[in-house]
Amino acid sequence: MNKQKSPRMYNKFILTNLFLFVFTLFYSPINAQKEYEVVCVGFYNLENLFDTIVDPDTNKILQEEFTPFGNNKWDSKKYNEKLGNLSRVIADMGLESTPDGPAILGVSEIENRLVLEDLVKQPSIANRDYKIVHYESPDRRGIDVGLLYQEKYFKVTGTKSYRLTLEGRPNYASRDQLLVSGDLLGERVHFIVGHWPSRRGGEKKSGPYRAAAAKLSLQIMDSLRKEDPNAKVIMMGDLNDDPVSNSIKKVLKPQSEVSDVVEGDLYNPMTKLYHKGIGTLGYNESWNLFDQMIITSGFVDIKKEFKTFAYYNVTIFNKPYLISQDGRFKNYPFRTYSYGEYIGGYSDHLPVYVTLLREK
C-alpha cells in the first residue's frame, strides 16, 4: 500500500454569493464565466460517537466502555469535547466551494439519534439548522448510520432502512443501510448511507459479508433505476473495503473514469485517489480508502454541460489539525483514543465529500 500524500486541494472556486459561483478559465475545465449552483455532499465516520447514558436497548459491551465508570472513563467533559471537535470538522468541510459546507452529510458509528441532536446544536454549525434522518440498527456494537441535511437545499420526500441478512445465518446483525430520497433544489435525488461489515476475523473470512452488503446496496440502486433509468443516486459510507476490493470491483463494478460511463453504470471517483496512495484511515505505514462515494450514471455529465446537477469533483478532507503529530498514529487521522488512552482527537477516519454543479 502506498503512503498517503501530503494534504492538497483538488479544485478551487471563487465565491460570489450563497449559491452563485463564477469560474475563471484558470481554475475550471468547464466553460469560463458561467454561473453555477454548487452543492457539497459528504460522509464522515464519527468514530464511536456515544453519549454517557446507559441505554438498555444498546450493546452492553460498548455501553460499559463509554460510560463514566467504563474502561474509557467516558464522561460529559470528553463527550462534549468530542462533539465540539466533530462540529469543527463539519463546519470546515467544503468551504472552498460553498459557505454552508455540506448540504447533505452521511454519518456512521453513532449510538442513537440523541447524539446527532447534540451534534447539530454545536455553536459552530447550529446556524445551518441541520435536520436528521436516523433509524436504529440491530448492530451488535450498538452503532447506526444517519444523515444530516439542510432544508434550504434538500427537501426529504421519503426514507427507508434496509436490513442486511446473510443466508444460513438468521442471527447475523450489522448496520442497516439508509435510503433518503428528496428534492435537491428542485431535482429528484437519492442518498444511500452504509457502514459495511468490518474486517474482524481477517479479510478472507469477512469478505463475503461485505460482498453481501454490496449486493444490498446494488439492489437498492437497481430498484430506484427501475423506476427511473437515469436516477441520481449517491451511495456513501465506510465500506471497510478499498476501491479495488472484491465487494466493489466485482459486485458493484463501477467505472473509474468518467469517459467510460454509460447509462446504467456506476462511477467510483475514489479509485484514482486510491491508486495515488491517498486514503482515509491508516496505520503502520499503510493507508486504506474505506470511506467512499459511488454515484450512478445519472449524476455523470461527460460533456460537462451541467444543465442539471452533476458530479464535479471529490475531496478527502485532510486538514493538518485532523492528523496526529506524534504517538503511535503519527501522520494518520487524529483519533479519540490511542490504545486505551484518551488523546482528545476527532476520528480515526477522514471525511470525504463530492461537489455537485448545475448551471444557474
Helices and strands as residue ranges (DSSP letters): E 20-22, E 35-49, H 60-65, H 76-92, E 102-110, H 113-120, G 126-128, E 130-134, E 144-150, E 154-162, E 177-184, E 187-195, H 203-227, E 233-238, H 246-246, I 247-252, G 258-260, E 266-267, H 270-275, E 281-282, E 287-288, E 291-296, G 297-299, E 310-316, G 320-322, E 337-338, E 341-342, E 352-359
